[in-house]
């Protein structure tokens, strides 16, 4: 599942599950197709996505044959379609179904809270397991659509989502990996932010990192290995960049709270948020190994200017402090590490007093001033440049070294001048 649920819900209504749309063709076949039919029978809206248009079309035709109505695709390109079967009034989430507080909820659709997790007020969201959730699990899906192997355990959640008053906090939760970015982590982050956007009671979201740092960048241990050669690599880069731009497009104020470490792809996340506060001693920097080019630097160039971006990115592995990141215009404010939590909480509470629709319009207007200057195109061109860079002999050599001897040894060898 590609985590498109929140965006699709905003476009076509309450989306129950995304079927297919993974990195390999044909994911709408087999368990995916059976799950689509099962969920549609429960009144869910089902989004069908496949790289092969004929496969998506076959599944949509089956759904229509079962009484679903067809809606136009909200996505560019082939292979995307929607079959909606009068979805119930309850929002979807990457973690399952939540009982709605609004009138019109169908009786019996939601049941007792799982794992004793607390509800909306002051704690982690208390997800409810209704019949649709059980149907997903029976079909080999983690509740909310994240696939796991049939009969095997589901993947561990990589983000935590909590709500206190009008403020949601989304915490990257891979502390053992310094919250390194994988497809799953980005999907869960975007799903959580989509949940906050869809909740009328949430006016602002804070993105933070668990453990010793905010985010060390992309996971280069193999968790993100794309398939399909150069075209597949380019598609992977495109997918991730469009994921960050979904935060830019959210009708929700998003604040990044950065501490400890914020490197490479972590700076993409930190800077795409609307406001970025950091601890003064945060280690902020570029990719620490020559594994590509142009993908991360585009964000920096837009904010700090081309001269400063070149100064920082030309030497591989440059780092600056959180205070220096503010001084050059990359972040908004920097504070002593011990004061950061309280200051961000106070700022988020002030933002949350602004009506949500006014916040959304303020964000849209300010963003549009950047769109008119080519912001989106500036970031997206980095996809093509980086895909080319990944074919360079030096990059292939570094990747080979990592595969054979590990990331830690590659970092040591490069800094010592023994690699390349």
N, C-alpha and C positions, 0 to 999 in steps of 0.2 A: 504494500500500500504506500502511496506516495505522499500521504499527509495533506492532500488537497481539500480535505473535508471542510474546514472553516470558510475558505474562499468560495467554494461551490455552494455552501449553505447561504452565503450572502447573495449569491447570484440567482440561485434557483429555488431557495426555500430550505426547509429543514432536511438536510441530507443525512441519511442514516449510515451509509457505508460506501466506501470506494472499492470497486472490484477491479482487479487488474491494475494496469498502469505502472508495473514494475520495470526493472531493467531488462527483463527477458520477455520476448513476445509470447502471447498466448496465455497470459495469466488470468484472462477471463474464462478460460476453459477449466474443466474439472471442478475442483472444490469452489473456485471463484464463481462459476456459472451456477452451481447448485446453491450456493449461498445467496446469490442475487435473486434467484427464484423464491427461495425460502423467505428472505426478508421482504421482498415485494408483496408476498402473500400476507405479511403482517402489516401492510400499509406503509412500508418504508419507501423513501425515495432512494433509488439506486443509480449511481453513476458508473457507467461502463467505459473503461479506457483500455485500449490495446494498440500496440504499434501497427497491427494489421487491421485495417478498416473492416475487412470482411468478418473477422472474428468478433469485433465489437458489434457489427451489424447483426450477426446471428444471435448474439445474446439479447440485444435490444428487441429483435423480432420475437424471441421467446417470451420476453416480459410483456410486450404488447399483446401477444396472444393470450396471456393470462389476465388481461384486462387493464394493464398499465397504460397510461397516456404518455406520449412522446413529447419531449421538450427539446428545443434547439440547443446545440452544444455551445457552452460559454468559452470554449478553448480554441485557440488557433491551431491549425494543422489537422490532419486526418486522424481517425481512430478514436475520437472522443464523442460520446453521446450520452444522453440522459433519458432514463425512463422513470417517471415519477408516478407513484400509486397512492395519491392522497396521503402524504406523510402525516403522522400524528404530531400534535403540538408539543414537542419536547426536543431540546437541543441535543446534538450528538457531541461526543468528545473522544479524544484519543484513548481515554480510559474507560469508556462505557456510557451507559445511559444515566441521566440524572432526573429524578422526579421533578416535574415543573411545579412552580408555586402558583402559576396562573390558572384561572378558571378554564375548564374545557379539557383538562387532563382525563384520559380514559381510565376508569377504575380498573384496578388490577394490573395495569401496565407496569407499574413500578412497585418494587418490593423492598424488603428490609435492606439496610445499608450493609455493604461488605466490609469486613475487617474492622468494624467499629470506628471507621474514620469519621472525623467530625464533619459537620455540615458547613454551610456557607459562612456563617458568622464566626470569624476568628479562628480559622484553622484550615487544614487541607480539605479540599472538596470531598464530600461524602458521596461517592458514586453509588448508584443503585443498579442492581441486576434485575432487569425485566426479561420478558420472554425473547425479545430480539437479541439481547446480550447472550442468552443461553444458546440461541440458534447459531450465533456467530461462533461461539466456543465449540459447539458440536461439529461445526464445519471446519475446524482447524484454525480458527481465528481467535486472537486475543480480543476481548471485548472492546469494541470500538474500531476494529479493523486491522490491527497489526498482526501479520501472519507469523505463525510458528509452525514447526514441523508437526505433522499429525502424530498425536500421542506423546509429543515431547513438551517440555516446559516452554512457556512464552518468554520472550526477551524481557529483561529487566527494564523498568522505566528509567529513562535518562534525564527526566526533568521532574521537578516538584511544582505543583500549582496550589497556591494558597490565596485566600481572599480575606481581607480585614477591612470592613467598611466599604469604601468605594475604591480601594486599592488592591490590585492583584499583584502577587509576587510570583514570578516564574524563575525557578532556580535550576541552572544546569547542574546535573547530579552525577558526574563521573569524576569524583575527586581523585580517585586512584590514577586517572589519566589526565589530570589537570583540565578536565572538562573538554578534552579534544573533540573536535567536531566530526561526527559521522552523519550519514544520511538519516539514520534513525533519530539521532539527537536533534537535527534540524527539523525533521518532521514533527517530533513531539513538541518542540519549542513553538513551532508555527501553529500547531493544533491548540496548544494552551493559550497562545495569544489570540487566536481566533475565538476561543471560548470567552475570553475577557471582552473582546470586541462585541460579541453577540449578547453579552449580559448587560442589560440596561442599568444595572446597579453598579457596574464597574466603570470608572471614569479614566483610570490610568493604570498602567502595568509597569512594574519594575523588573528588569531582567538582571539576575545576579548569578554568581558562580559559587558552588559549594567547595569547601576545603581551602587549599592554599592559594588558589588563583581563580581569576575570572574565566579564562580560556586560553589554552596554549596553542590554538590554531587547529588545523586539520589533522586528523589521525592518519599518520603515514605508515602505520604498522601493517597495513593490508586491509583494514576494515573498509576503506573507501575504494578499493581497486575496481575501476570500471571495466566493463566488458565491451568487446566490439572494436578493438584497435583504436586508431586515431579518431574515427567518427564517434565511437562510444565514449572516448575520453572527452571530446568536445561537448557531447550531449550531457555528460555528467557535470562538467563545469557550468554549462548553461543552466542546468537544473538547480544547482546550488546558488548561483547568482540570482536567478529569478526568485528563489526562496528568500534571500535577504531583501530583495525589493518588495516582497509581500509585506514585510514589516514597515517599509516606507509607505506603502499604500494603505495600511490599516487605518480605519476610522477610529483610532484610539491613540492617546498619548502614551509613548513608550520611553521609559527612562532606564538607561544602563547604569548599573552600580559596579564599578570595576575596581578590583583589588589584586594584589599579589603579582599575577602574570597576565598579560594580554598581548599575545603574539600572533602575527600573520593573520589567519582567518578569524581569530578572535577580535582583531581590530576591525575587520569588516562588520562583524556583529555589533561591536561597541559603537561604531560610527554611523551605522544605518539606523540606530535608535534615535529618537527625536532629541533627547538631551542625554549627555554623558557626564557623569560625575565619577571621579577616580580618587583613590588614595594617592597621596603625594609620592609614596615610595613604590608605586606599581612599576613593574618592569614592562614597558610597552615597546613592541618592536616588530621588525620585519621577519620574514621566514629565515630560520637559522641555518638552513642549508640551501644550496642552489638547486631547487627542485622545480623551478618554473620561472615565469617572468610576466609581469603586467597584470596579474589577476588581483593581487592585493594592493599594489601601488596605485591603482586607479582611484580607490577610495581616498587615499592619502593626498594624491595630487589635487583632487577636487577641493579638499579642505585646506591644505597648507600651501598650495601653489606648486608649480612644476619645479622650480629651482630647489626648494627645500625637499621635495619628494625625491629628486635625483640625488641630492646630497646624502639622504638617509638610505635610499635603496641601492645605490651603486655598490657600496661595500656590503656584502652578504652578512646578515646577522646583526645589524645595528640595533641597539636598544636605547631608549631614552626613559626618563622617569615620568610618572603621572603628571608632575608639576610641569615638566618640559612639554608634555603633550598639550597641556592647556596653553602654554606660552606661544606655541606655534599654530594654535587654532584647531588642533585635532579633536580635543575634548573641551567641555564647557568649564568645569571647575575641578580643583583638586584640594583635598583636605587631609589632615593627619589621619592615618589609618584608623585610629581608635575613635574618631568622630564621624567617620563616613556613614555608618548605618543610621545614626540618629539624624544627621543632616539630610540624607536622602529620604528618610521617612517623613521628616517635617516638610520637605519640598513636595513630595508626592501628595501629602495631605492638603497642601495649599492648591496644587493643581486640581485635585479631586473636587474642590469646591466649585470649580467652573462647570457649568452644564455640559454634558457629554456632547451634545450636538454642536455647541459653540467650539469646544475643543477640536472636534473633527473638522469644522470649517476653517478654523485658524490654521490647523496643520495642512489642510488642502491648499489654502491660499499661499502659505509660505513655500510649500513644496513646489507649487506651480511656478514660482519665480525661478526655481532651479531647473525644472523640467524645460522651461522655455530656453534655457541656456545650454541644454543638452546633457543634463545629469545622467539620465538613464542610458543614453547612448554611450556616454563616457565609461560607465561601468561595464556595459555589455561588450564593448570592444575588447576588454581584457580577456573575455572568454576565448576569442579567436587567437589572440597573441599567446596566451598560456598554453593552448592546445598545441601550437607550433613549438613552443619552448620545451614541451614534454618530449619531443622527438629528438632534442639535441643530444649528441653523444655524452656530454658531461652529465646531463640530467639522468640519462640511462645508467651511467656508471655509478652515480650516487645511489640510485634506487637499487642497483645490484648489490652494492656494498651494504645497504640497510637490510636487504633480504638475507644476506649471508652472515652478517656480523652484528646486526641490531642497530637501533637508532642511537642509543647512548654512545656506542663505539664510533658511529659515523660522525656524530657531533664532535667527539674528542679528536678524531683523526683530521677532520676538516680544519678545526681551530689550530691544530698542531702543524698544519701544512702537509700532512701525509696523504690526504685525499684530494685529488685534483692538483 
